[in-house]
Amino acid sequence: MTYEDPWYDALASGWGEVDGTGRPAPAVPSARQEVSAAAMRARDVYAEVQRSPAFQEVRGRYRRFVVPGVIAFFLWYVGYVVTATTAPGFMARPVAGAVNVGMVAGLGQFLSTFLLTWAYSRHARLRRDRPALELRWETQELTRGVRGGAS
């Protein structure tokens, strides 16, 4: 059973954009496998989707961005804190007028937070939103089939 979604083909902000390499993001395989919907229970649907190549691809895309991002940001933050506590003379070194290295590094912490947030949101929009939405629709269709068409 296919549900008509009037927004399916409408491009949301960023959908259909290139991924920064000049090419559209690669497609994700379908989460559906040839299994009789009547033979499955609702919890089996979620287990099947979780084992599907489509779900694994979406999770892999998430992890490939988040793990390096968290490590880099954590090291930058710890480096700032350690430098501020162990080298106060370096952090007090003037850069321009009353602005010192510590102030520039502190503002850099805020800037890097905003940049990481922007990068995460862009990555999600270009690499994960469409495949995750398709997985959600397919999962809902499969669970409706198990429940006999009930919502």
N, CA, C and O atoms as a GROMACS GRO file, in nm:
protein
  604
    1MET      N    1   0.085  -0.116   0.000
    1MET     CA    2   0.000   0.000   0.000
    1MET      C    3   0.090   0.123   0.000
    1MET      O    4   0.181   0.132   0.082
    2THR      N    5   0.066   0.216  -0.088
    2THR     CA    6   0.146   0.337  -0.097
    2THR      C    7   0.060   0.456  -0.056
    2THR      O    8  -0.054   0.469  -0.100
    3TYR      N    9   0.113   0.539   0.028
    3TYR     CA   10   0.044   0.658   0.071
    3TYR      C   11   0.090   0.775  -0.012
    3TYR      O   12   0.210   0.792  -0.036
    4GLU      N   13  -0.003   0.856  -0.056
    4GLU     CA   14   0.032   0.973  -0.135
    4GLU      C   15   0.074   1.085  -0.041
    4GLU      O   16  -0.003   1.129   0.043
    5ASP      N   17   0.196   1.128  -0.057
    5ASP     CA   18   0.249   1.238   0.024
    5ASP      C   19   0.266   1.358  -0.066
    5ASP      O   20   0.353   1.357  -0.154
    6PRO      N   21   0.185   1.463  -0.048
    6PRO     CA   22   0.195   1.578  -0.138
    6PRO      C   23   0.329   1.652  -0.128
    6PRO      O   24   0.365   1.727  -0.218
    7TRP      N   25   0.401   1.631  -0.020
    7TRP     CA   26   0.527   1.702   0.000
    7TRP      C   27   0.648   1.618  -0.040
    7TRP      O   28   0.761   1.666  -0.031
    8TYR      N   29   0.626   1.497  -0.086
    8TYR     CA   30   0.738   1.406  -0.114
    8TYR      C   31   0.834   1.463  -0.218
    8TYR      O   32   0.956   1.457  -0.200
    9ASP      N   33   0.781   1.517  -0.326
    9ASP     CA   34   0.866   1.568  -0.433
    9ASP      C   35   0.901   1.716  -0.416
    9ASP      O   36   0.981   1.769  -0.493
   10ALA      N   37   0.842   1.781  -0.318
   10ALA     CA   38   0.873   1.922  -0.296
   10ALA      C   39   1.011   1.934  -0.233
   10ALA      O   40   1.042   1.865  -0.135
   11LEU      N   41   1.093   2.019  -0.288
   11LEU     CA   42   1.227   2.036  -0.234
   11LEU      C   43   1.222   2.126  -0.111
   11LEU      O   44   1.179   2.241  -0.119
   12ALA      N   45   1.266   2.072   0.000
   12ALA     CA   46   1.281   2.153   0.120
   12ALA      C   47   1.416   2.222   0.111
   12ALA      O   48   1.494   2.197   0.019
   13SER      N   49   1.441   2.308   0.204
   13SER     CA   50   1.568   2.380   0.204
   13SER      C   51   1.684   2.283   0.202
   13SER      O   52   1.703   2.207   0.297
   14GLY      N   53   1.761   2.284   0.095
   14GLY     CA   54   1.880   2.202   0.087
   14GLY      C   55   1.861   2.069   0.017
   14GLY      O   56   1.959   2.011  -0.028
   15TRP      N   57   1.740   2.018   0.005
   15TRP     CA   58   1.722   1.890  -0.062
   15TRP      C   59   1.744   1.909  -0.210
   15TRP      O   60   1.692   2.003  -0.269
   16GLY      N   61   1.819   1.824  -0.268
   16GLY     CA   62   1.852   1.835  -0.408
   16GLY      C   63   1.980   1.914  -0.430
   16GLY      O   64   2.025   1.929  -0.544
   17GLU      N   65   2.039   1.965  -0.322
   17GLU     CA   66   2.164   2.039  -0.335
   17GLU      C   67   2.279   1.941  -0.351
   17GLU      O   68   2.268   1.823  -0.320
   18VAL      N   69   2.389   1.993  -0.398
   18VAL     CA   70   2.508   1.911  -0.408
   18VAL      C   71   2.573   1.902  -0.271
   18VAL      O   72   2.548   1.985  -0.184
   19ASP      N   73   2.655   1.800  -0.251
   19ASP     CA   74   2.713   1.774  -0.120
   19ASP      C   75   2.847   1.843  -0.096
   19ASP      O   76   2.919   1.805  -0.004
   20GLY      N   77   2.883   1.942  -0.177
   20GLY     CA   78   3.009   2.011  -0.159
   20GLY      C   79   3.116   1.962  -0.255
   20GLY      O   80   3.219   2.026  -0.271
   21THR      N   81   3.092   1.848  -0.319
   21THR     CA   82   3.189   1.796  -0.415
   21THR      C   83   3.142   1.822  -0.557
   21THR      O   84   3.210   1.784  -0.653
   22GLY      N   85   3.026   1.886  -0.571
   22GLY     CA   86   2.973   1.911  -0.704
   22GLY      C   87   2.878   1.803  -0.751
   22GLY      O   88   2.824   1.812  -0.861
   23ARG      N   89   2.857   1.701  -0.668
   23ARG     CA   90   2.766   1.592  -0.702
   23ARG      C   91   2.657   1.584  -0.596
   23ARG      O   92   2.680   1.618  -0.481
   24PRO      N   93   2.538   1.538  -0.635
   24PRO     CA   94   2.435   1.514  -0.532
   24PRO      C   95   2.480   1.401  -0.439
   24PRO      O   96   2.558   1.314  -0.479
   25ALA      N   97   2.430   1.404  -0.318
   25ALA     CA   98   2.464   1.298  -0.222
   25ALA      C   99   2.418   1.164  -0.277
   25ALA      O  100   2.312   1.157  -0.340
   26PRO      N  101   2.494   1.057  -0.254
   26PRO     CA  102   2.457   0.926  -0.307
   26PRO      C  103   2.326   0.875  -0.246
   26PRO      O  104   2.292   0.906  -0.132
   27ALA      N  105   2.254   0.798  -0.325
   27ALA     CA  106   2.126   0.743  -0.280
   27ALA      C  107   2.148   0.633  -0.178
   27ALA      O  108   2.253   0.568  -0.175
   28VAL      N  109   2.047   0.612  -0.096
   28VAL     CA  110   2.051   0.508   0.006
   28VAL      C  111   1.960   0.395  -0.041
   28VAL      O  112   1.852   0.422  -0.093
   29PRO      N  113   2.001   0.270  -0.025
   29PRO     CA  114   1.917   0.158  -0.068
   29PRO      C  115   1.787   0.152   0.012
   29PRO      O  116   1.778   0.205   0.123
   30SER      N  117   1.688   0.087  -0.044
   30SER     CA  118   1.558   0.075   0.022
   30SER      C  119   1.568  -0.010   0.147
   30SER      O  120   1.649  -0.103   0.155
   31ALA      N  121   1.484   0.021   0.245
   31ALA     CA  122   1.482  -0.055   0.370
   31ALA      C  123   1.396  -0.180   0.359
   31ALA      O  124   1.403  -0.267   0.446
   32ARG      N  125   1.318  -0.189   0.255
   32ARG     CA  126   1.226  -0.303   0.242
   32ARG      C  127   1.297  -0.426   0.191
   32ARG      O  128   1.378  -0.422   0.098
   33GLN      N  129   1.265  -0.534   0.253
   33GLN     CA  130   1.312  -0.664   0.206
   33GLN      C  131   1.188  -0.746   0.178
   33GLN      O  132   1.082  -0.721   0.235
   34GLU      N  133   1.199  -0.843   0.092
   34GLU     CA  134   1.084  -0.922   0.051
   34GLU      C  135   1.043  -1.018   0.164
   34GLU      O  136   1.090  -1.131   0.171
   35VAL      N  137   0.954  -0.970   0.252
   35VAL     CA  138   0.901  -1.050   0.362
   35VAL      C  139   0.752  -1.024   0.368
   35VAL      O  140   0.708  -0.910   0.351
   36SER      N  141   0.675  -1.126   0.391
   36SER     CA  142   0.531  -1.110   0.403
   36SER      C  143   0.499  -1.025   0.525
   36SER      O  144   0.541  -1.056   0.637
   37ALA      N  145   0.424  -0.917   0.503
   37ALA     CA  146   0.390  -0.826   0.612
   37ALA      C  147   0.302  -0.894   0.716
   37ALA      O  148   0.307  -0.860   0.834
   38ALA      N  149   0.220  -0.989   0.673
   38ALA     CA  150   0.131  -1.057   0.766
   38ALA      C  151   0.208  -1.148   0.861
   38ALA      O  152   0.160  -1.178   0.971
   39ALA      N  153   0.326  -1.191   0.820
   39ALA     CA  154   0.404  -1.282   0.902
   39ALA      C  155   0.487  -1.210   1.008
   39ALA      O  156   0.554  -1.275   1.089
   40MET      N  157   0.482  -1.080   1.009
   40MET     CA  158   0.566  -1.004   1.103
   40MET      C  159   0.480  -0.937   1.209
   40MET      O  160   0.365  -0.900   1.183
   41ARG      N  161   0.536  -0.921   1.324
   41ARG     CA  162   0.474  -0.841   1.428
   41ARG      C  163   0.534  -0.702   1.421
   41ARG      O  164   0.635  -0.682   1.354
   42ALA      N  165   0.474  -0.605   1.488
   42ALA     CA  166   0.520  -0.466   1.480
   42ALA      C  167   0.665  -0.454   1.526
   42ALA      O  168   0.742  -0.380   1.465
   43ARG      N  169   0.703  -0.524   1.631
   43ARG     CA  170   0.842  -0.510   1.678
   43ARG      C  171   0.940  -0.572   1.580
   43ARG      O  172   1.056  -0.530   1.573
   44ASP      N  173   0.895  -0.671   1.504
   44ASP     CA  174   0.981  -0.731   1.402
   44ASP      C  175   1.008  -0.634   1.288
   44ASP      O  176   1.114  -0.638   1.225
   45VAL      N  177   0.911  -0.545   1.263
   45VAL     CA  178   0.929  -0.445   1.158
   45VAL      C  179   1.047  -0.356   1.193
   45VAL      O  180   1.133  -0.330   1.109
   46TYR      N  181   1.053  -0.308   1.317
   46TYR     CA  182   1.161  -0.219   1.358
   46TYR      C  183   1.296  -0.291   1.359
   46TYR      O  184   1.398  -0.232   1.325
   47ALA      N  185   1.296  -0.416   1.398
   47ALA     CA  186   1.420  -0.494   1.396
   47ALA      C  187   1.467  -0.515   1.253
   47ALA      O  188   1.587  -0.508   1.225
   48GLU      N  189   1.374  -0.540   1.162
   48GLU     CA  190   1.410  -0.557   1.021
   48GLU      C  191   1.466  -0.427   0.963
   48GLU      O  192   1.566  -0.428   0.892
   49VAL      N  193   1.401  -0.316   0.994
   49VAL     CA  194   1.448  -0.187   0.943
   49VAL      C  195   1.586  -0.155   1.000
   49VAL      O  196   1.673  -0.105   0.929
   50GLN      N  197   1.606  -0.184   1.127
   50GLN     CA  198   1.737  -0.157   1.190
   50GLN      C  199   1.848  -0.239   1.124
   50GLN      O  200   1.961  -0.192   1.115
   51ARG      N  201   1.818  -0.359   1.080
   51ARG     CA  202   1.918  -0.444   1.014
   51ARG      C  203   1.934  -0.412   0.866
   51ARG      O  204   2.027  -0.461   0.802
   52SER      N  205   1.846  -0.330   0.812
   52SER     CA  206   1.848  -0.303   0.667
   52SER      C  207   1.969  -0.220   0.626
   52SER      O  208   2.021  -0.142   0.707
   53PRO      N  209   2.015  -0.236   0.504
   53PRO     CA  210   2.128  -0.156   0.454
   53PRO      C  211   2.098  -0.006   0.455
   53PRO      O  212   2.188   0.075   0.475
   54ALA      N  213   1.971   0.030   0.433
   54ALA     CA  214   1.935   0.172   0.432
   54ALA      C  215   1.957   0.235   0.570
   54ALA      O  216   2.014   0.344   0.580
   55PHE      N  217   1.913   0.167   0.674
   55PHE     CA  218   1.930   0.218   0.810
   55PHE      C  219   2.078   0.224   0.847
   55PHE      O  220   2.125   0.321   0.906
   56GLN      N  221   2.150   0.119   0.812
   56GLN     CA  222   2.293   0.115   0.843
   56GLN      C  223   2.367   0.228   0.772
   56GLN      O  224   2.461   0.286   0.827
   57GLU      N  225   2.326   0.260   0.650
   57GLU     CA  226   2.389   0.370   0.576
   57GLU      C  227   2.361   0.504   0.644
   57GLU      O  228   2.451   0.587   0.657
   58VAL      N  229   2.237   0.526   0.686
   58VAL     CA  230   2.203   0.652   0.754
   58VAL      C  231   2.281   0.663   0.885
   58VAL      O  232   2.338   0.768   0.915
   59ARG      N  233   2.285   0.556   0.963
   59ARG     CA  234   2.363   0.557   1.088
   59ARG      C  235   2.511   0.578   1.062
   59ARG      O  236   2.578   0.650   1.136
   60GLY      N  237   2.563   0.516   0.957
   60GLY     CA  238   2.704   0.533   0.922
   60GLY      C  239   2.736   0.676   0.884
   60GLY      O  240   2.839   0.730   0.924
   61ARG      N  241   2.647   0.738   0.808
   61ARG     CA  242   2.666   0.879   0.772
   61ARG      C  243   2.667   0.967   0.896
   61ARG      O  244   2.748   1.059   0.908
   62TYR      N  245   2.577   0.937   0.989
   62TYR     CA  246   2.571   1.012   1.115
   62TYR      C  247   2.701   0.997   1.193
   62TYR      O  248   2.761   1.096   1.236
   63ARG      N  249   2.744   0.874   1.210
   63ARG     CA  250   2.866   0.848   1.289
   63ARG      C  251   2.991   0.906   1.223
   63ARG      O  252   3.079   0.958   1.291
   64ARG      N  253   2.999   0.898   1.089
   64ARG     CA  254   3.117   0.951   1.020
   64ARG      C  255   3.130   1.101   1.036
   64ARG      O  256   3.240   1.155   1.022
   65PHE      N  257   3.021   1.170   1.064
   65PHE     CA  258   3.030   1.314   1.090
   65PHE      C  259   3.047   1.343   1.239
   65PHE      O  260   3.134   1.422   1.277
   66VAL      N  261   2.966   1.281   1.322
   66VAL     CA  262   2.960   1.317   1.463
   66VAL      C  263   3.086   1.277   1.540
   66VAL      O  264   3.138   1.357   1.618
   67VAL      N  265   3.137   1.158   1.520
   67VAL     CA  266   3.253   1.113   1.598
   67VAL      C  267   3.374   1.204   1.577
   67VAL      O  268   3.431   1.249   1.676
   68PRO      N  269   3.417   1.232   1.453
   68PRO     CA  270   3.530   1.324   1.438
   68PRO      C  271   3.500   1.465   1.488
   68PRO      O  272   3.587   1.532   1.542
   69GLY      N  273   3.375   1.510   1.468
   69GLY     CA  274   3.337   1.643   1.515
   69GLY      C  275   3.346   1.656   1.666
   69GLY      O  276   3.397   1.755   1.718
   70VAL      N  277   3.296   1.555   1.737
   70VAL     CA  278   3.301   1.557   1.883
   70VAL      C  279   3.445   1.550   1.932
   70VAL      O  280   3.483   1.622   2.025
   71ILE      N  281   3.525   1.465   1.871
   71ILE     CA  282   3.665   1.452   1.913
   71ILE      C  283   3.738   1.585   1.891
   71ILE      O  284   3.808   1.632   1.981
   72ALA      N  285   3.722   1.644   1.773
   72ALA     CA  286   3.791   1.771   1.744
   72ALA      C  287   3.746   1.881   1.839
   72ALA      O  288   3.830   1.955   1.891
   73PHE      N  289   3.616   1.893   1.861
   73PHE     CA  290   3.567   1.999   1.948
   73PHE      C  291   3.612   1.977   2.092
   73PHE      O  292   3.650   2.071   2.161
   74PHE      N  293   3.609   1.852   2.138
   74PHE     CA  294   3.651   1.821   2.274
   74PHE      C  295   3.799   1.853   2.294
   74PHE      O  296   3.837   1.912   2.395
   75LEU      N  297   3.883   1.816   2.197
   75LEU     CA  298   4.026   1.846   2.207
   75LEU      C  299   4.050   1.998   2.207
   75LEU      O  300   4.134   2.047   2.282
   76TRP      N  301   3.978   2.070   2.124
   76TRP     CA  302   3.990   2.216   2.119
   76TRP      C  303   3.949   2.277   2.253
   76TRP      O  304   4.017   2.366   2.304
   77TYR      N  305   3.839   2.229   2.312
   77TYR     CA  306   3.793   2.281   2.440
   77TYR      C  307   3.892   2.248   2.552
   77TYR      O  308   3.928   2.335   2.630
   78VAL      N  309   3.936   2.123   2.559
   78VAL     CA  310   4.030   2.082   2.663
   78VAL      C  311   4.162   2.159   2.645
   78VAL      O  312   4.223   2.201   2.744
   79GLY      N  313   4.206   2.176   2.521
   79GLY     CA  314   4.327   2.254   2.495
   79GLY      C  315   4.314   2.396   2.545
   79GLY      O  316   4.410   2.450   2.600
   80TYR      N  317   4.199   2.456   2.527
   80TYR     CA  318   4.174   2.592   2.576
   80TYR      C  319   4.180   2.597   2.728
   80TYR      O  320   4.245   2.684   2.786
   81VAL      N  321   4.112   2.504   2.793
   81VAL     CA  322   4.108   2.503   2.940
   81VAL      C  323   4.247   2.474   2.998
   81VAL      O  324   4.290   2.542   3.091
   82VAL      N  325   4.316   2.376   2.943
   82VAL     CA  326   4.450   2.342   2.993
   82VAL      C  327   4.546   2.459   2.972
   82VAL      O  328   4.624   2.492   3.062
   83THR      N  329   4.542   2.520   2.855
   83THR     CA  330   4.629   2.634   2.829
   83THR      C  331   4.596   2.750   2.922
   83THR      O  332   4.687   2.818   2.971
   84ALA      N  333   4.469   2.775   2.948
   84ALA     CA  334   4.430   2.885   3.036
   84ALA      C  335   4.479   2.862   3.179
   84ALA      O  336   4.513   2.957   3.249
   85THR      N  337   4.482   2.735   3.224
   85THR     CA  338   4.523   2.708   3.362
   85THR      C  339   4.673   2.689   3.377
   85THR      O  340   4.729   2.720   3.482
   86THR      N  341   4.740   2.638   3.274
   86THR     CA  342   4.883   2.610   3.288
   86THR      C  343   4.972   2.719   3.230
   86THR      O  344   5.090   2.727   3.266
   87ALA      N  345   4.920   2.802   3.144
   87ALA     CA  346   5.001   2.908   3.082
   87ALA      C  347   4.928   3.041   3.087
   87ALA      O  348   4.894   3.097   2.983
   88PRO      N  349   4.904   3.093   3.208
   88PRO     CA  350   4.831   3.221   3.216
   88PRO      C  351   4.909   3.337   3.152
   88PRO      O  352   4.849   3.433   3.104
   89GLY      N  353   5.040   3.328   3.153
   89GLY     CA  354   5.120   3.433   3.089
   89GLY      C  355   5.097   3.438   2.938
   89GLY      O  356   5.088   3.545   2.880
   90PHE      N  357   5.087   3.320   2.876
   90PHE     CA  358   5.060   3.314   2.732
   90PHE      C  359   4.921   3.367   2.701
   90PHE      O  360   4.902   3.442   2.605
   91MET      N  361   4.823   3.329   2.782
   91MET     CA  362   4.686   3.374   2.758
   91MET      C  363   4.670   3.524   2.781
   91MET      O  364   4.581   3.586   2.724
   92ALA      N  365   4.758   3.582   2.864
   92ALA     CA  366   4.751   3.726   2.892
   92ALA      C  367   4.828   3.809   2.790
   92ALA      O  368   4.824   3.932   2.794
   93ARG      N  369   4.898   3.744   2.699
   93ARG     CA  370   4.976   3.816   2.598
   93ARG      C  371   4.882   3.900   2.510
   93ARG      O  372   4.786   3.848   2.455
   94PRO      N  373   4.911   4.030   2.498
   94PRO     CA  374   4.822   4.116   2.418
   94PRO      C  375   4.831   4.085   2.269
   94PRO      O  376   4.938   4.054   2.215
   95VAL      N  377   4.715   4.093   2.203
   95VAL     CA  378   4.707   4.072   2.060
   95VAL      C  379   4.691   4.206   1.989
   95VAL      O  380   4.765   4.238   1.895
   96ALA      N  381   4.595   4.282   2.034
   96ALA     CA  382   4.568   4.415   1.978
   96ALA      C  383   4.503   4.500   2.087
   96ALA      O  384   4.388   4.476   2.124
   97GLY      N  385   4.574   4.598   2.139
   97GLY     CA  386   4.519   4.683   2.244
   97GLY      C  387   4.493   4.603   2.370
   97GLY      O  388   4.583   4.537   2.422
   98ALA      N  389   4.369   4.609   2.418
   98ALA     CA  390   4.332   4.539   2.541
   98ALA      C  391   4.291   4.394   2.515
   98ALA      O  392   4.260   4.320   2.608
   99VAL      N  393   4.289   4.355   2.391
   99VAL     CA  394   4.249   4.218   2.356
   99VAL      C  395   4.371   4.127   2.367
   99VAL      O  396   4.476   4.153   2.308
  100ASN      N  397   4.355   4.019   2.445
  100ASN     CA  398   4.467   3.926   2.463
  100ASN      C  399   4.436   3.789   2.401
  100ASN      O  400   4.326   3.767   2.349
  101VAL      N  401   4.532   3.699   2.408
  101VAL     CA  402   4.518   3.566   2.348
  101VAL      C  403   4.401   3.490   2.411
  101VAL      O  404   4.327   3.422   2.340
  102GLY      N  405   4.383   3.502   2.542
  102GLY     CA  406   4.274   3.434   2.610
  102GLY      C  407   4.137   3.479   2.560
  102GLY      O  408   4.046   3.398   2.544
  103MET      N  409   4.123   3.609   2.536
  103MET     CA  410   3.995   3.660   2.485
  103MET      C  411   3.969   3.610   2.343
  103MET      O  412   3.856   3.573   2.310
  104VAL      N  413   4.072   3.610   2.261
  104VAL     CA  414   4.056   3.561   2.123
  104VAL      C  415   4.022   3.412   2.124
  104VAL      O  416   3.935   3.368   2.050
  105ALA      N  417   4.091   3.334   2.208
  105ALA     CA  418   4.063   3.190   2.216
  105ALA      C  419   3.922   3.166   2.272
  105ALA      O  420   3.853   3.076   2.226
  106GLY      N  421   3.880   3.244   2.370
  106GLY     CA  422   3.745   3.230   2.425
  106GLY      C  423   3.639   3.261   2.321
  106GLY      O  424   3.539   3.190   2.311
  107LEU      N  425   3.660   3.368   2.244
  107LEU     CA  426   3.566   3.399   2.137
  107LEU      C  427   3.572   3.291   2.029
  107LEU      O  428   3.472   3.261   1.964
  108GLY      N  429   3.689   3.233   2.010
  108GLY     CA  430   3.703   3.122   1.916
  108GLY      C  431   3.620   3.001   1.959
  108GLY      O  432   3.571   2.926   1.874
  109GLN      N  433   3.605   2.981   2.090
  109GLN     CA  434   3.520   2.872   2.139
  109GLN      C  435   3.375   2.894   2.095
  109GLN      O  436   3.308   2.801   2.049
  110PHE      N  437   3.327   3.018   2.110
  110PHE     CA  438   3.191   3.048   2.066
  110PHE      C  439   3.178   3.031   1.916
  110PHE      O  440   3.082   2.971   1.869
  111LEU      N  441   3.272   3.083   1.842
  111LEU     CA  442   3.268   3.074   1.697
  111LEU      C  443   3.271   2.927   1.651
  111LEU      O  444   3.196   2.888   1.562
  112SER      N  445   3.356   2.848   1.712
  112SER     CA  446   3.363   2.707   1.672
  112SER      C  447   3.234   2.633   1.706
  112SER      O  448   3.196   2.540   1.635
  113THR      N  449   3.167   2.671   1.814
  113THR     CA  450   3.038   2.610   1.848
  113THR      C  451   2.936   2.639   1.739
  113THR      O  452   2.865   2.549   1.695
  114PHE      N  453   2.929   2.765   1.696
  114PHE     CA  454   2.834   2.801   1.591
  114PHE      C  455   2.871   2.734   1.458
  114PHE      O  456   2.783   2.689   1.385
  115LEU      N  457   3.000   2.727   1.428
  115LEU     CA  458   3.042   2.661   1.304
  115LEU      C  459   3.010   2.512   1.305
  115LEU      O  460   2.966   2.457   1.204
  116LEU      N  461   3.033   2.447   1.419
  116LEU     CA  462   3.002   2.304   1.428
  116LEU      C  463   2.851   2.281   1.416
  116LEU      O  464   2.808   2.185   1.352
  117THR      N  465   2.772   2.368   1.477
  117THR     CA  466   2.626   2.357   1.466
  117THR      C  467   2.582   2.373   1.322
  117THR      O  468   2.498   2.297   1.273
  118TRP      N  469   2.637   2.473   1.253
  118TRP     CA  470   2.603   2.495   1.113
  118TRP      C  471   2.644   2.374   1.028
  118TRP      O  472   2.567   2.328   0.945
  119ALA      N  473   2.765   2.324   1.051
  119ALA     CA  474   2.815   2.210   0.972
  119ALA      C  475   2.729   2.086   0.997
  119ALA      O  476   2.699   2.011   0.903
  120TYR      N  477   2.689   2.063   1.122
  120TYR     CA  478   2.604   1.948   1.154
  120TYR      C  479   2.469   1.961   1.084
  120TYR      O  480   2.420   1.865   1.024
  121SER      N  481   2.411   2.079   1.092
  121SER     CA  482   2.280   2.099   1.030
  121SER      C  483   2.288   2.083   0.878
  121SER      O  484   2.198   2.025   0.818
  122ARG      N  485   2.393   2.134   0.816
  122ARG     CA  486   2.411   2.120   0.672
  122ARG      C  487   2.433   1.973   0.635
  122ARG      O  488   2.376   1.923   0.537
  123HIS      N  489   2.514   1.904   0.712
  123HIS     CA  490   2.540   1.762   0.685
  123HIS      C  491   2.411   1.682   0.697
  123HIS      O  492   2.383   1.596   0.613
  124ALA      N  493   2.333   1.709   0.801
  124ALA     CA  494   2.206   1.638   0.818
  124ALA      C  495   2.113   1.666   0.701
  124ALA      O  496   2.049   1.574   0.649
  125ARG      N  497   2.106   1.791   0.659
  125ARG     CA  498   2.016   1.828   0.550
  125ARG      C  499   2.057   1.762   0.418
  125ARG      O  500   1.972   1.714   0.343
  126LEU      N  501   2.187   1.759   0.390
  126LEU     CA  502   2.233   1.708   0.262
  126LEU      C  503   2.252   1.557   0.259
  126LEU      O  504   2.236   1.496   0.153
  127ARG      N  505   2.284   1.496   0.371
  127ARG     CA  506   2.323   1.355   0.372
  127ARG      C  507   2.225   1.261   0.440
  127ARG      O  508   2.222   1.142   0.410
  128ARG      N  509   2.143   1.313   0.534
  128ARG     CA  510   2.062   1.220   0.614
  128ARG      C  511   1.914   1.248   0.613
  128ARG      O  512   1.836   1.154   0.632
  129ASP      N  513   1.869   1.369   0.593
  129ASP     CA  514   1.727   1.399   0.608
  129ASP      C  515   1.638   1.322   0.510
  129ASP      O  516   1.539   1.261   0.552
  130ARG      N  517   1.672   1.322   0.384
  130ARG     CA  518   1.589   1.253   0.284
  130ARG      C  519   1.589   1.102   0.308
  130ARG      O  520   1.481   1.042   0.313
  131PRO      N  521   1.705   1.038   0.325
  131PRO     CA  522   1.700   0.892   0.351
  131PRO      C  523   1.629   0.859   0.482
  131PRO      O  524   1.559   0.757   0.490
  132ALA      N  525   1.644   0.941   0.585
  132ALA     CA  526   1.576   0.914   0.712
  132ALA      C  527   1.426   0.930   0.697
  132ALA      O  528   1.349   0.853   0.755
  133LEU      N  529   1.384   1.030   0.620
  133LEU     CA  530   1.241   1.048   0.596
  133LEU      C  531   1.184   0.930   0.518
  133LEU      O  532   1.075   0.882   0.549
  134GLU      N  533   1.257   0.883   0.419
  134GLU     CA  534   1.212   0.766   0.343
  134GLU      C  535   1.204   0.642   0.432
  134GLU      O  536   1.110   0.563   0.420
  135LEU      N  537   1.302   0.625   0.521
  135LEU     CA  538   1.297   0.513   0.616
  135LEU      C  539   1.174   0.524   0.706
  135LEU      O  540   1.107   0.424   0.733
  136ARG      N  541   1.146   0.646   0.751
  136ARG     CA  542   1.031   0.665   0.839
  136ARG      C  543   0.902   0.628   0.767
  136ARG      O  544   0.817   0.559   0.824
  137TRP      N  545   0.887   0.674   0.642
  137TRP     CA  546   0.765   0.642   0.568
  137TRP      C  547   0.754   0.491   0.544
  137TRP      O  548   0.646   0.434   0.559
  138GLU      N  549   0.863   0.428   0.508
  138GLU     CA  550   0.859   0.284   0.484
  138GLU      C  551   0.828   0.207   0.611
  138GLU      O  552   0.755   0.108   0.608
  139THR      N  553   0.884   0.252   0.722
  139THR     CA  554   0.856   0.187   0.850
  139THR      C  555   0.709   0.202   0.888
  139THR      O  556   0.647   0.107   0.934
  140GLN      N  557   0.654   0.322   0.866
  140GLN     CA  558   0.512   0.342   0.897
  140GLN      C  559   0.424   0.255   0.808
  140GLN      O  560   0.325   0.198   0.855
  141GLU      N  561   0.460   0.245   0.680
  141GLU     CA  562   0.381   0.160   0.591
  141GLU      C  563   0.388   0.014   0.634
  141GLU      O  564   0.288  -0.057   0.631
  142LEU      N  565   0.508  -0.031   0.672
  142LEU     CA  566   0.523  -0.171   0.716
  142LEU      C  567   0.445  -0.196   0.845
  142LEU      O  568   0.381  -0.301   0.858
  143THR      N  569   0.449  -0.105   0.940
  143THR     CA  570   0.376  -0.127   1.066
  143THR      C  571   0.225  -0.118   1.042
  143THR      O  572   0.149  -0.188   1.109
  144ARG      N  573   0.182  -0.035   0.951
  144ARG     CA  574   0.038  -0.031   0.919
  144ARG      C  575  -0.004  -0.164   0.857
  144ARG      O  576  -0.114  -0.212   0.883
  145GLY      N  577   0.082  -0.222   0.774
  145GLY     CA  578   0.050  -0.352   0.714
  145GLY      C  579   0.040  -0.461   0.819
  145GLY      O  580  -0.045  -0.550   0.808
  146VAL      N  581   0.125  -0.456   0.921
  146VAL     CA  582   0.121  -0.555   1.030
  146VAL      C  583  -0.005  -0.538   1.112
  146VAL      O  584  -0.066  -0.636   1.156
  147ARG      N  585  -0.045  -0.413   1.132
  147ARG     CA  586  -0.164  -0.386   1.214
  147ARG      C  587  -0.294  -0.400   1.135
  147ARG      O  588  -0.402  -0.380   1.189
  148GLY      N  589  -0.283  -0.433   1.011
  148GLY     CA  590  -0.403  -0.451   0.930
  148GLY      C  591  -0.458  -0.321   0.874
  148GLY      O  592  -0.579  -0.310   0.852
  149GLY      N  593  -0.373  -0.222   0.851
  149GLY     CA  594  -0.416  -0.098   0.791
  149GLY      C  595  -0.458   0.006   0.892
  149GLY      O  596  -0.493   0.118   0.854
  150ALA      N  597  -0.457  -0.026   1.020
  150ALA     CA  598  -0.496   0.074   1.121
  150ALA      C  599  -0.383   0.173   1.141
  150ALA      O  600  -0.266   0.141   1.120
  151SER      N  601  -0.420   0.293   1.182
  151SER     CA  602  -0.320   0.397   1.208
  151SER      C  603  -0.263   0.385   1.344
  151SER      O  604  -0.178   0.465   1.382
   0.00000   0.00000   0.00000
